[in-house]
Amino acid sequence: MKKKAYSIAETAELCGLGITKIKEAIRAGALEARKAGRRTVITDEALTAWIAALPTARPYSSHHTQGGLHEHE
């Protein structure tokens, strides 16, 4: 059964991002989070919507030069 909500750490791991980036998105209001007592959770629906709203990356070229798009950008 698929989980309905994730902790901040689980959300970061699922996205391949850092916890700081997830917390920044929550603070900015871009990623909706819920509170269950003291625990912060992100629903699967909120995570899906946030990812879909992220800007589209520029096309990646295998012959990129300095200043080009890198894997961790």
PDB file of N, CA, C and O in Angstrom, chain B, residues numbered from 101:
ATOM      1  N   MET B 101       0.843  -1.188   0.000  1.00  0.00           N
ATOM      2  CA  MET B 101       0.000   0.000   0.000  1.00  0.00           C
ATOM      3  C   MET B 101       0.885   1.247   0.000  1.00  0.00           C
ATOM      4  O   MET B 101       1.829   1.351   0.783  1.00  0.00           O
ATOM      5  N   LYS B 102       0.576   2.166  -0.866  1.00  0.00           N
ATOM      6  CA  LYS B 102       1.319   3.418  -0.977  1.00  0.00           C
ATOM      7  C   LYS B 102       1.007   4.318   0.215  1.00  0.00           C
ATOM      8  O   LYS B 102      -0.139   4.411   0.655  1.00  0.00           O
ATOM      9  N   LYS B 103       2.053   4.984   0.733  1.00  0.00           N
ATOM     10  CA  LYS B 103       1.865   5.908   1.847  1.00  0.00           C
ATOM     11  C   LYS B 103       1.068   7.118   1.394  1.00  0.00           C
ATOM     12  O   LYS B 103       1.157   7.534   0.239  1.00  0.00           O
ATOM     13  N   LYS B 104       0.292   7.676   2.304  1.00  0.00           N
ATOM     14  CA  LYS B 104      -0.513   8.867   2.013  1.00  0.00           C
ATOM     15  C   LYS B 104       0.245  10.147   2.327  1.00  0.00           C
ATOM     16  O   LYS B 104      -0.039  11.191   1.741  1.00  0.00           O
ATOM     17  N   ALA B 105       1.217  10.080   3.253  1.00  0.00           N
ATOM     18  CA  ALA B 105       1.978  11.259   3.648  1.00  0.00           C
ATOM     19  C   ALA B 105       3.385  10.853   4.059  1.00  0.00           C
ATOM     20  O   ALA B 105       3.635   9.718   4.465  1.00  0.00           O
ATOM     21  N   TYR B 106       4.300  11.818   3.942  1.00  0.00           N
ATOM     22  CA  TYR B 106       5.710  11.568   4.214  1.00  0.00           C
ATOM     23  C   TYR B 106       6.260  12.617   5.170  1.00  0.00           C
ATOM     24  O   TYR B 106       5.784  13.752   5.206  1.00  0.00           O
ATOM     25  N   SER B 107       7.258  12.229   5.935  1.00  0.00           N
ATOM     26  CA  SER B 107       7.981  13.193   6.760  1.00  0.00           C
ATOM     27  C   SER B 107       8.824  14.067   5.840  1.00  0.00           C
ATOM     28  O   SER B 107       8.952  13.776   4.651  1.00  0.00           O
ATOM     29  N   ILE B 108       9.394  15.127   6.378  1.00  0.00           N
ATOM     30  CA  ILE B 108      10.266  15.984   5.581  1.00  0.00           C
ATOM     31  C   ILE B 108      11.458  15.180   5.062  1.00  0.00           C
ATOM     32  O   ILE B 108      11.827  15.307   3.894  1.00  0.00           O
ATOM     33  N   ALA B 109      12.056  14.362   5.912  1.00  0.00           N
ATOM     34  CA  ALA B 109      13.209  13.551   5.496  1.00  0.00           C
ATOM     35  C   ALA B 109      12.815  12.558   4.399  1.00  0.00           C
ATOM     36  O   ALA B 109      13.560  12.377   3.436  1.00  0.00           O
ATOM     37  N   GLU B 110      11.664  11.921   4.535  1.00  0.00           N
ATOM     38  CA  GLU B 110      11.207  10.983   3.503  1.00  0.00           C
ATOM     39  C   GLU B 110      10.927  11.712   2.187  1.00  0.00           C
ATOM     40  O   GLU B 110      11.236  11.202   1.110  1.00  0.00           O
ATOM     41  N   THR B 111      10.346  12.898   2.284  1.00  0.00           N
ATOM     42  CA  THR B 111      10.061  13.693   1.090  1.00  0.00           C
ATOM     43  C   THR B 111      11.353  14.040   0.371  1.00  0.00           C
ATOM     44  O   THR B 111      11.440  13.920  -0.851  1.00  0.00           O
ATOM     45  N   ALA B 112      12.351  14.469   1.124  1.00  0.00           N
ATOM     46  CA  ALA B 112      13.649  14.811   0.534  1.00  0.00           C
ATOM     47  C   ALA B 112      14.250  13.604  -0.167  1.00  0.00           C
ATOM     48  O   ALA B 112      14.751  13.716  -1.285  1.00  0.00           O
ATOM     49  N   GLU B 113      14.202  12.465   0.478  1.00  0.00           N
ATOM     50  CA  GLU B 113      14.773  11.253  -0.119  1.00  0.00           C
ATOM     51  C   GLU B 113      14.015  10.848  -1.381  1.00  0.00           C
ATOM     52  O   GLU B 113      14.631  10.474  -2.379  1.00  0.00           O
ATOM     53  N   LEU B 114      12.694  10.920  -1.344  1.00  0.00           N
ATOM     54  CA  LEU B 114      11.899  10.559  -2.519  1.00  0.00           C
ATOM     55  C   LEU B 114      12.226  11.438  -3.716  1.00  0.00           C
ATOM     56  O   LEU B 114      12.226  10.972  -4.855  1.00  0.00           O
ATOM     57  N   CYS B 115      12.506  12.714  -3.456  1.00  0.00           N
ATOM     58  CA  CYS B 115      12.779  13.672  -4.529  1.00  0.00           C
ATOM     59  C   CYS B 115      14.242  13.724  -4.915  1.00  0.00           C
ATOM     60  O   CYS B 115      14.590  14.276  -5.959  1.00  0.00           O
ATOM     61  N   GLY B 116      15.100  13.158  -4.087  1.00  0.00           N
ATOM     62  CA  GLY B 116      16.524  13.263  -4.344  1.00  0.00           C
ATOM     63  C   GLY B 116      17.057  14.655  -4.032  1.00  0.00           C
ATOM     64  O   GLY B 116      18.052  15.095  -4.607  1.00  0.00           O
ATOM     65  N   LEU B 117      16.387  15.337  -3.120  1.00  0.00           N
ATOM     66  CA  LEU B 117      16.776  16.688  -2.712  1.00  0.00           C
ATOM     67  C   LEU B 117      17.163  16.690  -1.244  1.00  0.00           C
ATOM     68  O   LEU B 117      16.954  15.706  -0.536  1.00  0.00           O
ATOM     69  N   GLY B 118      17.719  17.785  -0.798  1.00  0.00           N
ATOM     70  CA  GLY B 118      18.089  17.914   0.602  1.00  0.00           C
ATOM     71  C   GLY B 118      16.920  18.369   1.461  1.00  0.00           C
ATOM     72  O   GLY B 118      15.953  18.948   0.967  1.00  0.00           O
ATOM     73  N   ILE B 119      17.027  18.097   2.743  1.00  0.00           N
ATOM     74  CA  ILE B 119      15.995  18.517   3.700  1.00  0.00           C
ATOM     75  C   ILE B 119      15.840  20.034   3.676  1.00  0.00           C
ATOM     76  O   ILE B 119      14.724  20.546   3.771  1.00  0.00           O
ATOM     77  N   THR B 120      16.950  20.754   3.551  1.00  0.00           N
ATOM     78  CA  THR B 120      16.900  22.216   3.523  1.00  0.00           C
ATOM     79  C   THR B 120      16.053  22.709   2.361  1.00  0.00           C
ATOM     80  O   THR B 120      15.262  23.637   2.529  1.00  0.00           O
ATOM     81  N   LYS B 121      16.201  22.110   1.192  1.00  0.00           N
ATOM     82  CA  LYS B 121      15.423  22.516   0.012  1.00  0.00           C
ATOM     83  C   LYS B 121      13.928  22.274   0.249  1.00  0.00           C
ATOM     84  O   LYS B 121      13.100  23.097  -0.142  1.00  0.00           O
ATOM     85  N   ILE B 122      13.582  21.160   0.881  1.00  0.00           N
ATOM     86  CA  ILE B 122      12.173  20.868   1.172  1.00  0.00           C
ATOM     87  C   ILE B 122      11.627  21.885   2.166  1.00  0.00           C
ATOM     88  O   ILE B 122      10.524  22.400   1.982  1.00  0.00           O
ATOM     89  N   LYS B 123      12.387  22.179   3.216  1.00  0.00           N
ATOM     90  CA  LYS B 123      11.944  23.158   4.214  1.00  0.00           C
ATOM     91  C   LYS B 123      11.797  24.541   3.595  1.00  0.00           C
ATOM     92  O   LYS B 123      10.868  25.272   3.941  1.00  0.00           O
ATOM     93  N   GLU B 124      12.691  24.912   2.692  1.00  0.00           N
ATOM     94  CA  GLU B 124      12.588  26.201   1.994  1.00  0.00           C
ATOM     95  C   GLU B 124      11.304  26.274   1.177  1.00  0.00           C
ATOM     96  O   GLU B 124      10.628  27.304   1.171  1.00  0.00           O
ATOM     97  N   ALA B 125      10.964  25.189   0.490  1.00  0.00           N
ATOM     98  CA  ALA B 125       9.745  25.153  -0.319  1.00  0.00           C
ATOM     99  C   ALA B 125       8.503  25.280   0.564  1.00  0.00           C
ATOM    100  O   ALA B 125       7.531  25.932   0.182  1.00  0.00           O
ATOM    101  N   ILE B 126       8.538  24.658   1.741  1.00  0.00           N
ATOM    102  CA  ILE B 126       7.416  24.761   2.679  1.00  0.00           C
ATOM    103  C   ILE B 126       7.300  26.200   3.176  1.00  0.00           C
ATOM    104  O   ILE B 126       6.213  26.778   3.168  1.00  0.00           O
ATOM    105  N   ARG B 127       8.436  26.784   3.615  1.00  0.00           N
ATOM    106  CA  ARG B 127       8.422  28.172   4.120  1.00  0.00           C
ATOM    107  C   ARG B 127       7.935  29.156   3.067  1.00  0.00           C
ATOM    108  O   ARG B 127       7.234  30.116   3.388  1.00  0.00           O
ATOM    109  N   ALA B 128       8.302  28.922   1.808  1.00  0.00           N
ATOM    110  CA  ALA B 128       7.910  29.817   0.717  1.00  0.00           C
ATOM    111  C   ALA B 128       6.445  29.630   0.318  1.00  0.00           C
ATOM    112  O   ALA B 128       5.898  30.430  -0.441  1.00  0.00           O
ATOM    113  N   GLY B 129       5.813  28.572   0.833  1.00  0.00           N
ATOM    114  CA  GLY B 129       4.425  28.307   0.481  1.00  0.00           C
ATOM    115  C   GLY B 129       4.264  27.543  -0.815  1.00  0.00           C
ATOM    116  O   GLY B 129       3.143  27.346  -1.285  1.00  0.00           O
ATOM    117  N   ALA B 130       5.372  27.108  -1.402  1.00  0.00           N
ATOM    118  CA  ALA B 130       5.318  26.364  -2.666  1.00  0.00           C
ATOM    119  C   ALA B 130       4.931  24.904  -2.449  1.00  0.00           C
ATOM    120  O   ALA B 130       4.282  24.296  -3.301  1.00  0.00           O
ATOM    121  N   LEU B 131       5.324  24.349  -1.322  1.00  0.00           N
ATOM    122  CA  LEU B 131       5.022  22.954  -0.973  1.00  0.00           C
ATOM    123  C   LEU B 131       4.141  22.962   0.271  1.00  0.00           C
ATOM    124  O   LEU B 131       4.554  23.414   1.340  1.00  0.00           O
ATOM    125  N   GLU B 132       2.940  22.462   0.116  1.00  0.00           N
ATOM    126  CA  GLU B 132       1.985  22.443   1.228  1.00  0.00           C
ATOM    127  C   GLU B 132       2.335  21.329   2.219  1.00  0.00           C
ATOM    128  O   GLU B 132       2.515  20.172   1.841  1.00  0.00           O
ATOM    129  N   ALA B 133       2.425  21.705   3.483  1.00  0.00           N
ATOM    130  CA  ALA B 133       2.704  20.735   4.543  1.00  0.00           C
ATOM    131  C   ALA B 133       1.560  20.759   5.548  1.00  0.00           C
ATOM    132  O   ALA B 133       0.851  21.758   5.668  1.00  0.00           O
ATOM    133  N   ARG B 134       1.388  19.677   6.255  1.00  0.00           N
ATOM    134  CA  ARG B 134       0.352  19.548   7.291  1.00  0.00           C
ATOM    135  C   ARG B 134       1.024  19.250   8.620  1.00  0.00           C
ATOM    136  O   ARG B 134       2.155  18.764   8.660  1.00  0.00           O
ATOM    137  N   LYS B 135       0.330  19.541   9.692  1.00  0.00           N
ATOM    138  CA  LYS B 135       0.840  19.253  11.031  1.00  0.00           C
ATOM    139  C   LYS B 135      -0.007  18.159  11.668  1.00  0.00           C
ATOM    140  O   LYS B 135      -1.237  18.205  11.639  1.00  0.00           O
ATOM    141  N   ALA B 136       0.677  17.181  12.241  1.00  0.00           N
ATOM    142  CA  ALA B 136       0.044  16.122  13.029  1.00  0.00           C
ATOM    143  C   ALA B 136       0.716  16.196  14.391  1.00  0.00           C
ATOM    144  O   ALA B 136       1.727  15.536  14.636  1.00  0.00           O
ATOM    145  N   GLY B 137       0.146  17.003  15.270  1.00  0.00           N
ATOM    146  CA  GLY B 137       0.824  17.286  16.527  1.00  0.00           C
ATOM    147  C   GLY B 137       2.046  18.124  16.224  1.00  0.00           C
ATOM    148  O   GLY B 137       1.933  19.174  15.591  1.00  0.00           O
ATOM    149  N   ARG B 138       3.206  17.685  16.660  1.00  0.00           N
ATOM    150  CA  ARG B 138       4.456  18.401  16.382  1.00  0.00           C
ATOM    151  C   ARG B 138       5.087  17.970  15.065  1.00  0.00           C
ATOM    152  O   ARG B 138       6.020  18.610  14.578  1.00  0.00           O
ATOM    153  N   ARG B 139       4.589  16.909  14.501  1.00  0.00           N
ATOM    154  CA  ARG B 139       5.189  16.360  13.281  1.00  0.00           C
ATOM    155  C   ARG B 139       4.651  17.058  12.032  1.00  0.00           C
ATOM    156  O   ARG B 139       3.451  17.304  11.910  1.00  0.00           O
ATOM    157  N   THR B 140       5.552  17.369  11.116  1.00  0.00           N
ATOM    158  CA  THR B 140       5.182  17.955   9.830  1.00  0.00           C
ATOM    159  C   THR B 140       5.168  16.846   8.793  1.00  0.00           C
ATOM    160  O   THR B 140       6.110  16.060   8.694  1.00  0.00           O
ATOM    161  N   VAL B 141       4.093  16.791   8.023  1.00  0.00           N
ATOM    162  CA  VAL B 141       3.979  15.772   6.974  1.00  0.00           C
ATOM    163  C   VAL B 141       3.592  16.435   5.661  1.00  0.00           C
ATOM    164  O   VAL B 141       2.951  17.486   5.635  1.00  0.00           O
ATOM    165  N   ILE B 142       3.994  15.801   4.590  1.00  0.00           N
ATOM    166  CA  ILE B 142       3.659  16.254   3.243  1.00  0.00           C
ATOM    167  C   ILE B 142       2.843  15.145   2.594  1.00  0.00           C
ATOM    168  O   ILE B 142       3.297  14.006   2.488  1.00  0.00           O
ATOM    169  N   THR B 143       1.640  15.486   2.163  1.00  0.00           N
ATOM    170  CA  THR B 143       0.799  14.465   1.534  1.00  0.00           C
ATOM    171  C   THR B 143       1.341  14.122   0.150  1.00  0.00           C
ATOM    172  O   THR B 143       2.046  14.917  -0.471  1.00  0.00           O
ATOM    173  N   ASP B 144       1.005  12.945  -0.312  1.00  0.00           N
ATOM    174  CA  ASP B 144       1.415  12.502  -1.637  1.00  0.00           C
ATOM    175  C   ASP B 144       0.875  13.465  -2.695  1.00  0.00           C
ATOM    176  O   ASP B 144       1.569  13.773  -3.664  1.00  0.00           O
ATOM    177  N   GLU B 145      -0.348  13.936  -2.516  1.00  0.00           N
ATOM    178  CA  GLU B 145      -0.950  14.865  -3.473  1.00  0.00           C
ATOM    179  C   GLU B 145      -0.198  16.193  -3.509  1.00  0.00           C
ATOM    180  O   GLU B 145       0.043  16.742  -4.584  1.00  0.00           O
ATOM    181  N   ALA B 146       0.176  16.714  -2.327  1.00  0.00           N
ATOM    182  CA  ALA B 146       0.913  17.987  -2.272  1.00  0.00           C
ATOM    183  C   ALA B 146       2.283  17.845  -2.923  1.00  0.00           C
ATOM    184  O   ALA B 146       2.732  18.748  -3.629  1.00  0.00           O
ATOM    185  N   LEU B 147       2.946  16.724  -2.693  1.00  0.00           N
ATOM    186  CA  LEU B 147       4.258  16.490  -3.286  1.00  0.00           C
ATOM    187  C   LEU B 147       4.154  16.407  -4.809  1.00  0.00           C
ATOM    188  O   LEU B 147       4.968  16.991  -5.524  1.00  0.00           O
ATOM    189  N   THR B 148       3.163  15.691  -5.295  1.00  0.00           N
ATOM    190  CA  THR B 148       2.954  15.560  -6.738  1.00  0.00           C
ATOM    191  C   THR B 148       2.687  16.923  -7.368  1.00  0.00           C
ATOM    192  O   THR B 148       3.233  17.233  -8.427  1.00  0.00           O
ATOM    193  N   ALA B 149       1.851  17.742  -6.726  1.00  0.00           N
ATOM    194  CA  ALA B 149       1.526  19.073  -7.248  1.00  0.00           C
ATOM    195  C   ALA B 149       2.755  19.976  -7.257  1.00  0.00           C
ATOM    196  O   ALA B 149       2.968  20.724  -8.211  1.00  0.00           O
ATOM    197  N   TRP B 150       3.568  19.912  -6.197  1.00  0.00           N
ATOM    198  CA  TRP B 150       4.770  20.741  -6.123  1.00  0.00           C
ATOM    199  C   TRP B 150       5.753  20.377  -7.230  1.00  0.00           C
ATOM    200  O   TRP B 150       6.296  21.255  -7.901  1.00  0.00           O
ATOM    201  N   ILE B 151       5.978  19.089  -7.416  1.00  0.00           N
ATOM    202  CA  ILE B 151       6.895  18.635  -8.466  1.00  0.00           C
ATOM    203  C   ILE B 151       6.390  19.075  -9.838  1.00  0.00           C
ATOM    204  O   ILE B 151       7.174  19.526 -10.674  1.00  0.00           O
ATOM    205  N   ALA B 152       5.092  18.948 -10.070  1.00  0.00           N
ATOM    206  CA  ALA B 152       4.521  19.338 -11.366  1.00  0.00           C
ATOM    207  C   ALA B 152       4.653  20.840 -11.607  1.00  0.00           C
ATOM    208  O   ALA B 152       4.718  21.272 -12.758  1.00  0.00           O
ATOM    209  N   ALA B 153       4.694  21.637 -10.550  1.00  0.00           N
ATOM    210  CA  ALA B 153       4.780  23.095 -10.684  1.00  0.00           C
ATOM    211  C   ALA B 153       6.213  23.604 -10.817  1.00  0.00           C
ATOM    212  O   ALA B 153       6.423  24.784 -11.099  1.00  0.00           O
ATOM    213  N   LEU B 154       7.198  22.734 -10.620  1.00  0.00           N
ATOM    214  CA  LEU B 154       8.595  23.161 -10.759  1.00  0.00           C
ATOM    215  C   LEU B 154       8.861  23.568 -12.198  1.00  0.00           C
ATOM    216  O   LEU B 154       8.253  23.024 -13.120  1.00  0.00           O
ATOM    217  N   PRO B 155       9.768  24.527 -12.400  1.00  0.00           N
ATOM    218  CA  PRO B 155      10.057  24.950 -13.774  1.00  0.00           C
ATOM    219  C   PRO B 155      10.696  23.827 -14.585  1.00  0.00           C
ATOM    220  O   PRO B 155      11.370  22.949 -14.045  1.00  0.00           O
ATOM    221  N   THR B 156      10.472  23.878 -15.856  1.00  0.00           N
ATOM    222  CA  THR B 156      11.060  22.908 -16.777  1.00  0.00           C
ATOM    223  C   THR B 156      12.546  23.206 -16.945  1.00  0.00           C
ATOM    224  O   THR B 156      12.941  24.363 -17.092  1.00  0.00           O
ATOM    225  N   ALA B 157      13.356  22.169 -16.921  1.00  0.00           N
ATOM    226  CA  ALA B 157      14.798  22.327 -17.090  1.00  0.00           C
ATOM    227  C   ALA B 157      15.125  22.585 -18.554  1.00  0.00           C
ATOM    228  O   ALA B 157      14.402  22.162 -19.456  1.00  0.00           O
ATOM    229  N   ARG B 158      16.221  23.282 -18.765  1.00  0.00           N
ATOM    230  CA  ARG B 158      16.707  23.465 -20.134  1.00  0.00           C
ATOM    231  C   ARG B 158      17.158  22.112 -20.667  1.00  0.00           C
ATOM    232  O   ARG B 158      17.561  21.245 -19.891  1.00  0.00           O
ATOM    233  N   PRO B 159      17.093  21.924 -21.968  1.00  0.00           N
ATOM    234  CA  PRO B 159      17.571  20.655 -22.539  1.00  0.00           C
ATOM    235  C   PRO B 159      19.029  20.420 -22.177  1.00  0.00           C
ATOM    236  O   PRO B 159      19.833  21.352 -22.154  1.00  0.00           O
ATOM    237  N   TYR B 160      19.354  19.194 -21.901  1.00  0.00           N
ATOM    238  CA  TYR B 160      20.709  18.810 -21.504  1.00  0.00           C
ATOM    239  C   TYR B 160      21.473  18.312 -22.717  1.00  0.00           C
ATOM    240  O   TYR B 160      20.973  17.488 -23.483  1.00  0.00           O
ATOM    241  N   SER B 161      22.674  18.809 -22.885  1.00  0.00           N
ATOM    242  CA  SER B 161      23.525  18.380 -23.990  1.00  0.00           C
ATOM    243  C   SER B 161      24.687  17.577 -23.428  1.00  0.00           C
ATOM    244  O   SER B 161      25.280  17.970 -22.423  1.00  0.00           O
ATOM    245  N   SER B 162      25.016  16.466 -24.058  1.00  0.00           N
ATOM    246  CA  SER B 162      26.148  15.663 -23.593  1.00  0.00           C
ATOM    247  C   SER B 162      27.466  16.386 -23.836  1.00  0.00           C
ATOM    248  O   SER B 162      28.499  15.990 -23.295  1.00  0.00           O
ATOM    249  N   HIS B 163      27.439  17.437 -24.640  1.00  0.00           N
ATOM    250  CA  HIS B 163      28.635  18.217 -24.941  1.00  0.00           C
ATOM    251  C   HIS B 163      28.567  19.570 -24.260  1.00  0.00           C
ATOM    252  O   HIS B 163      28.964  20.585 -24.833  1.00  0.00           O
ATOM    253  N   HIS B 164      28.057  19.580 -23.026  1.00  0.00           N
ATOM    254  CA  HIS B 164      27.907  20.862 -22.328  1.00  0.00           C
ATOM    255  C   HIS B 164      29.268  21.443 -21.946  1.00  0.00           C
ATOM    256  O   HIS B 164      30.256  20.725 -21.797  1.00  0.00           O
ATOM    257  N   THR B 165      29.282  22.750 -21.797  1.00  0.00           N
ATOM    258  CA  THR B 165      30.497  23.451 -21.411  1.00  0.00           C
ATOM    259  C   THR B 165      30.342  23.997 -20.017  1.00  0.00           C
ATOM    260  O   THR B 165      29.279  23.875 -19.407  1.00  0.00           O
ATOM    261  N   GLN B 166      31.384  24.591 -19.515  1.00  0.00           N
ATOM    262  CA  GLN B 166      31.337  25.166 -18.190  1.00  0.00           C
ATOM    263  C   GLN B 166      30.170  26.132 -18.110  1.00  0.00           C
ATOM    264  O   GLN B 166      29.926  26.898 -19.042  1.00  0.00           O
ATOM    265  N   GLY B 167      29.453  26.097 -17.005  1.00  0.00           N
ATOM    266  CA  GLY B 167      28.288  26.942 -16.836  1.00  0.00           C
ATOM    267  C   GLY B 167      27.021  26.270 -17.331  1.00  0.00           C
ATOM    268  O   GLY B 167      25.932  26.830 -17.208  1.00  0.00           O
ATOM    269  N   GLY B 168      27.149  25.076 -17.890  1.00  0.00           N
ATOM    270  CA  GLY B 168      25.989  24.342 -18.376  1.00  0.00           C
ATOM    271  C   GLY B 168      25.247  23.669 -17.227  1.00  0.00           C
ATOM    272  O   GLY B 168      25.624  23.815 -16.064  1.00  0.00           O
ATOM    273  N   LEU B 169      24.213  22.950 -17.552  1.00  0.00           N
ATOM    274  CA  LEU B 169      23.384  22.264 -16.572  1.00  0.00           C
ATOM    275  C   LEU B 169      24.116  21.042 -16.043  1.00  0.00           C
ATOM    276  O   LEU B 169      24.626  20.240 -16.825  1.00  0.00           O
ATOM    277  N   HIS B 170      24.174  20.894 -14.741  1.00  0.00           N
ATOM    278  CA  HIS B 170      24.822  19.754 -14.106  1.00  0.00           C
ATOM    279  C   HIS B 170      23.770  18.906 -13.400  1.00  0.00           C
ATOM    280  O   HIS B 170      22.642  19.349 -13.181  1.00  0.00           O
ATOM    281  N   GLU B 171      24.151  17.692 -13.049  1.00  0.00           N
ATOM    282  CA  GLU B 171      23.229  16.747 -12.423  1.00  0.00           C
ATOM    283  C   GLU B 171      22.636  17.291 -11.131  1.00  0.00           C
ATOM    284  O   GLU B 171      21.474  17.009 -10.839  1.00  0.00           O
ATOM    285  N   HIS B 172      23.383  18.056 -10.349  1.00  0.00           N
ATOM    286  CA  HIS B 172      22.902  18.499  -9.043  1.00  0.00           C
ATOM    287  C   HIS B 172      22.284  19.885  -9.071  1.00  0.00           C
ATOM    288  O   HIS B 172      22.019  20.459  -8.014  1.00  0.00           O
ATOM    289  N   GLU B 173      22.051  20.428 -10.234  1.00  0.00           N
ATOM    290  CA  GLU B 173      21.433  21.758 -10.306  1.00  0.00           C
ATOM    291  C   GLU B 173      19.948  21.629 -10.305  1.00  0.00           C
ATOM    292  O   GLU B 173      19.241  22.636 -10.360  1.00  0.00           O
TER     293      GLU B 173
END
